[in-house]
Amino acid sequence: MITEIRGVQFENKGAELMLHAVVQKMSEWNEKNIVAIRPKVGSFRQRSPLGLYQLLWSDKKFPLIGSSLNSFLNLIPQKTKNSFGLVTYSQIDAVLDASGFNYSDQWGAEKSAVMANLAKKCRKEGKKVILLPQAFGPFENTQVKKAFIEVVKNTDLIFAREAISYKYLMELGIESSHIKIAPDFTNLVKGTVPDYFDTSFKRACIIPNIRMTDKTSEEVKNRYIYFLETCAKIFLEKELKPFILVHDTEDSGLAFRIQKKFGESLEIISERNPLYIKGILGNCYAVVSSRFHGLINALSQGIPSIASGWSHKYQMLLKDYNCPECLIASISSEEEIKQKIDLITDEPNRSLLLERLEYASQEQKKLTSNMWEEIYNLLSN
């Protein structure tokens, strides 16, 4: 089977971890399965260690003959394609979309329109299309709603990551028997601790997110640096040797701004390998994260965490892990920030939270396994 994976990238480590999850699962089903990705995603050096094939694809048409470049790409001999790890679109059996959060009023109509056109093309050509667990909606913008309705009509399976996203999909008012709920599927991926990360003492991690400055209110935007600095100060007072983890290259500027106040007492870790990132987070004492996958990497490994977020997906993730109280409401209040951090670091609350996280983590992993089984059954038919 040859599957195209969409919606992933290498700059955002959560998106890259989703790519790892898909490649691992497809290989687990059958080591001869091929996962293909479009060449514009990352570099060859980034794609090759995962065994990804390069999907040759172009929407460009030649006006005089009315054919697309894809028609000519199909003429490449199969032996040549195999030798260079190339796949043409006609060879694709299924498309898995792992966008995370693309289809919503917050991102405009273009992303939904592009997916709608692809889904219709795949339906016409008998290819399966599955939207892996992700956040959806709202769909109040007419153009976004119209485009995404076409996505739903031409997709074989859609998994909302939580109840609010599922509700937004139901409000589209169309046939929905193929819409399900399943958790983020990176919870089954195992992390690896890099040699440079010392696990012999307690450490606290802070994960910033640039989206907190361009997808939020003016108040949140203006107070976000204060929030991160306050977290660092409290962790230092608790002697938890805090560090900043860059989960997306876009967040580097924020990391350096925070470090400027504390100097060498606040380390920055910019790790390229998402499996190392998961390994690092699994060995932290506490985490404060504004990145969704930073948060789930920690929670799925039973690490007490505080979340500050810019969409409903953070609130719902904490609910799934039985710790809704770990969402911080006001990033401007030092008193509340300290109260939340005390909640995940001090006894007896910490031990009670650890028990809840362990139970929730096992339940979420079972749900993910069930989802993959349903996908396997669909793709096998």
C-alpha positions in Angstrom: 0.0 0.0 0.0 1.2 3.5 -0.8 -0.1 6.3 1.4 0.4 10.0 1.2 0.7 11.8 4.5 -0.4 15.5 4.6 -0.4 18.3 7.1 3.0 17.4 8.7 6.3 19.3 8.7 9.7 19.3 10.3 9.9 22.8 11.8 7.0 22.1 14.2 8.1 19.1 16.3 4.5 18.1 17.1 3.8 17.8 13.4 7.0 15.8 12.9 6.1 13.5 15.7 2.7 12.8 14.0 4.7 11.9 10.9 6.8 9.4 13.0 3.6 7.9 14.4 2.1 7.3 10.9 5.4 5.8 9.5 5.7 3.5 12.5 2.1 2.3 12.3 2.2 1.7 8.5 5.5 -0.3 8.9 4.0 -2.3 11.8 1.1 -3.3 9.6 3.3 -4.3 6.7 7.0 -3.5 6.3 6.4 -3.2 2.5 4.0 -0.3 3.0 5.2 3.0 1.6 4.6 6.4 3.0 5.0 9.3 0.6 5.3 13.0 1.1 5.5 15.9 -1.2 9.1 17.2 -1.8 8.2 20.7 -0.6 7.9 19.3 3.0 11.3 19.4 4.5 14.6 18.5 2.9 15.7 15.2 1.4 18.1 14.8 4.4 15.1 15.2 6.8 12.8 12.8 4.9 15.2 10.0 4.1 15.8 8.7 7.7 12.1 7.9 7.9 12.2 6.0 4.7 9.7 8.4 3.0 9.2 8.3 -0.7 9.0 11.5 -2.6 5.6 12.1 -4.1 5.9 13.8 -7.5 3.0 16.1 -7.8 2.1 19.3 -9.6 -1.1 21.2 -10.2 0.5 23.0 -13.2 -1.3 22.6 -16.5 -0.1 23.1 -20.0 -2.7 25.4 -21.6 -2.1 24.3 -25.2 -2.7 20.6 -24.5 -4.9 20.8 -21.4 -2.9 18.2 -19.5 -1.2 18.6 -16.1 2.4 17.9 -15.4 1.2 14.8 -13.5 0.4 13.1 -16.8 4.0 13.3 -17.9 5.3 12.3 -14.5 3.4 9.0 -14.9 5.6 8.2 -17.9 8.7 7.8 -15.7 9.6 4.0 -15.8 8.7 2.1 -12.6 12.2 0.8 -12.2 13.5 4.4 -12.2 10.9 5.5 -9.6 11.8 2.5 -7.3 15.5 3.2 -7.6 15.1 6.9 -6.5 12.2 6.4 -4.0 9.8 8.3 -6.2 6.0 7.9 -6.3 3.5 9.5 -8.7 0.0 10.4 -7.8 -1.6 7.6 -9.8 0.1 5.1 -7.5 -1.4 6.5 -4.3 -3.9 4.3 -2.6 -4.9 6.5 0.3 -4.3 10.0 1.8 -3.9 10.5 5.6 -4.3 14.1 6.7 -2.5 14.9 10.1 -2.9 18.7 10.0 -3.4 19.1 13.7 -5.4 22.3 13.4 -6.0 23.7 9.9 -9.7 23.7 9.2 -11.3 26.5 11.1 -12.4 30.1 10.7 -9.1 31.0 12.5 -7.1 29.8 9.5 -9.3 31.1 6.7 -10.8 29.4 3.7 -7.7 28.4 1.7 -6.7 25.4 3.7 -10.2 24.0 3.6 -10.6 24.7 -0.1 -7.3 22.9 -1.0 -8.3 19.9 1.0 -11.8 19.9 -0.5 -10.4 19.8 -4.1 -8.0 17.0 -3.2 -10.8 14.9 -1.4 -13.1 15.3 -4.4 -10.3 14.1 -6.8 -9.5 11.2 -4.5 -13.1 10.1 -4.3 -13.4 10.2 -8.1 -10.3 8.1 -8.5 -11.2 5.5 -5.8 -8.5 6.6 -3.3 -9.3 6.5 0.5 -9.1 9.8 2.4 -8.8 9.9 6.2 -8.5 12.9 8.5 -6.5 11.7 11.5 -7.4 13.1 14.9 -7.2 16.9 14.9 -9.0 20.0 16.1 -11.8 21.4 13.9 -13.9 24.6 13.7 -15.6 26.8 14.3 -17.1 27.1 10.8 -19.1 30.4 11.0 -17.3 31.9 8.0 -19.4 31.1 4.9 -16.5 30.3 2.7 -14.7 28.1 5.2 -18.0 26.3 6.0 -18.8 25.7 2.3 -15.3 24.3 1.5 -15.2 22.1 4.6 -18.6 20.6 3.9 -17.0 19.3 0.6 -14.2 17.8 2.6 -16.6 15.9 4.8 -18.7 14.7 1.8 -15.6 13.2 0.1 -13.8 11.8 3.0 -14.0 8.2 4.2 -13.2 8.7 7.9 -12.8 11.8 10.0 -11.5 11.8 13.6 -12.2 14.8 15.8 -9.7 15.0 18.6 -12.3 16.1 21.3 -15.9 16.8 21.9 -15.9 20.5 20.9 -14.4 19.8 17.5 -16.9 17.0 17.1 -19.7 19.4 17.9 -18.5 21.8 15.3 -18.5 19.0 12.7 -22.0 18.0 13.6 -23.2 21.6 13.2 -22.3 21.4 9.5 -25.6 19.5 9.2 -24.6 16.8 6.7 -24.3 13.0 6.8 -21.9 12.3 9.6 -21.7 8.5 10.2 -18.1 8.5 9.2 -17.1 11.2 11.8 -15.7 9.8 15.0 -13.8 10.9 18.1 -10.3 9.7 18.9 -7.4 11.3 20.8 -4.1 12.6 19.4 -2.3 9.6 18.1 1.2 10.5 19.1 0.6 9.1 22.6 1.7 5.7 21.4 5.1 6.9 20.2 8.0 6.2 22.6 10.6 8.8 23.2 14.3 8.5 23.6 16.4 10.5 26.2 19.4 12.2 24.5 22.8 11.7 26.2 23.2 15.3 27.0 20.0 15.5 29.2 20.8 14.8 32.8 18.0 12.9 34.5 19.7 12.6 37.9 17.8 15.6 39.3 14.4 17.3 39.1 13.9 19.7 36.2 11.0 21.9 35.1 10.3 22.6 31.4 8.7 25.8 29.9 7.5 25.5 26.3 6.6 28.8 24.6 4.3 29.3 21.6 4.4 32.3 19.2 0.7 31.8 18.6 0.0 33.2 22.0 1.1 36.5 20.6 -0.8 36.5 17.3 -3.9 34.4 17.9 -5.0 35.9 21.2 -6.3 39.1 22.7 -4.2 42.2 23.1 -4.1 41.6 26.9 -2.8 38.1 26.5 -0.3 39.1 23.8 1.1 41.9 26.0 1.3 39.8 29.2 2.6 36.5 27.7 6.3 37.2 28.3 5.5 38.2 31.9 3.7 34.9 32.3 6.7 32.8 31.0 9.2 34.8 33.1 7.0 34.4 36.2 6.9 30.6 35.6 10.7 30.5 35.3 11.1 32.6 38.5 8.8 30.3 40.5 10.6 27.2 39.2 14.0 28.7 40.2 12.7 29.4 43.7 11.6 25.8 43.9 15.1 24.7 42.8 13.7 22.7 39.8 16.4 24.1 37.4 14.0 25.2 34.7 14.8 25.2 31.0 13.1 26.4 27.9 12.3 23.8 25.2 11.9 25.2 21.7 9.1 23.0 20.2 8.9 25.0 16.9 11.6 27.2 15.4 9.2 30.1 15.3 9.4 30.1 19.1 13.1 30.8 19.3 12.7 34.5 19.6 10.5 34.1 22.6 12.9 31.7 24.2 15.8 34.2 23.9 13.7 37.1 25.3 12.9 35.1 28.4 16.5 33.9 28.9 17.7 37.4 28.7 16.2 38.1 32.1 17.7 35.1 33.8 21.0 34.5 32.0 22.7 31.1 32.3 20.4 30.0 35.1 17.8 29.4 32.4 19.0 27.0 29.7 17.5 26.8 26.2 17.2 23.4 24.5 16.5 23.5 20.8 16.2 19.8 19.8 15.6 18.8 16.2 14.6 15.2 16.9 11.0 14.9 18.1 11.7 11.5 19.7 14.4 13.2 21.9 11.9 15.9 22.8 9.4 13.3 24.0 12.2 11.6 25.9 13.2 14.8 27.6 9.6 15.7 28.6 9.1 12.2 29.9 11.9 12.8 32.4 10.8 16.2 33.7 9.3 16.9 37.1 6.9 19.5 35.8 6.0 21.2 32.6 4.3 24.5 31.6 3.4 24.4 27.9 1.7 26.6 25.4 2.4 24.1 22.6 -0.3 21.4 22.2 2.1 18.5 21.4 4.5 19.6 24.1 1.5 19.3 26.5 0.4 15.9 25.2 4.0 14.6 25.2 4.1 15.3 28.9 0.6 14.2 29.9 0.7 11.0 28.0 3.9 10.1 30.0 2.3 11.0 33.3 4.1 14.3 33.8 2.1 17.0 35.7 1.7 20.0 33.4 0.1 23.4 33.3 -1.3 24.7 30.0 -1.8 28.1 28.6 -3.4 28.0 25.1 -5.1 29.9 22.3 -7.8 27.5 21.3 -10.3 25.0 22.7 -7.9 22.1 22.0 -5.9 22.8 25.2 -8.9 22.9 27.5 -10.2 19.6 26.0 -6.9 17.8 26.2 -6.7 18.6 29.9 -10.2 17.3 30.3 -9.2 14.0 28.6 -6.4 13.6 31.0 -8.6 14.3 34.1 -6.8 17.5 35.0 -9.0 20.4 33.8 -7.8 22.5 36.7 -4.3 22.6 35.1 -5.5 25.2 32.6 -4.4 28.6 33.6 -7.1 31.3 33.2 -5.2 34.5 33.9 -1.6 34.7 32.7 -1.4 38.2 34.3 -1.9 37.0 37.9 1.3 35.9 39.7 -0.8 34.6 42.5 -2.7 32.3 40.1 0.4 31.2 38.3 2.0 30.2 41.6 -1.1 28.4 42.7 -1.2 26.4 39.5 2.5 25.5 39.7 2.1 24.5 43.4 -0.7 22.2 42.2 1.7 20.2 40.1 4.8 20.3 42.2 3.6 20.2 45.9 2.1 17.4 47.9 -0.5 16.1 48.5 -2.0 17.4 45.2 0.9 16.2 43.1 0.5 12.5 44.1 -3.2 12.6 43.5 -2.6 14.2 40.1 -0.1 11.5 39.2 -2.6 8.8 39.8 -5.2 10.4 37.6 -2.7 11.0 34.8 -1.6 7.4 34.9 -5.2 6.1 34.5 -6.1 8.6 31.9 -2.9 7.9 29.9 -3.8 4.2 29.6 -7.3 5.0 28.6 -6.2 7.4 25.9 -3.7 4.9 24.5 -6.5 2.3 24.3 -8.6 4.7 22.3 -5.8 5.4 19.9 -5.2 1.7 19.3 -8.9 1.3 18.5 -8.7 4.1 16.0 -5.7 2.6 14.2 -7.6 -0.7 14.1 -10.6 1.0 12.4 -8.3 2.7 9.9 -6.5 -0.6 9.2 -9.9 -2.3 8.5 -10.9 0.5 6.1 -7.6 0.5 4.2 -7.6 -3.3 3.9 -10.9 -3.5 2.1 
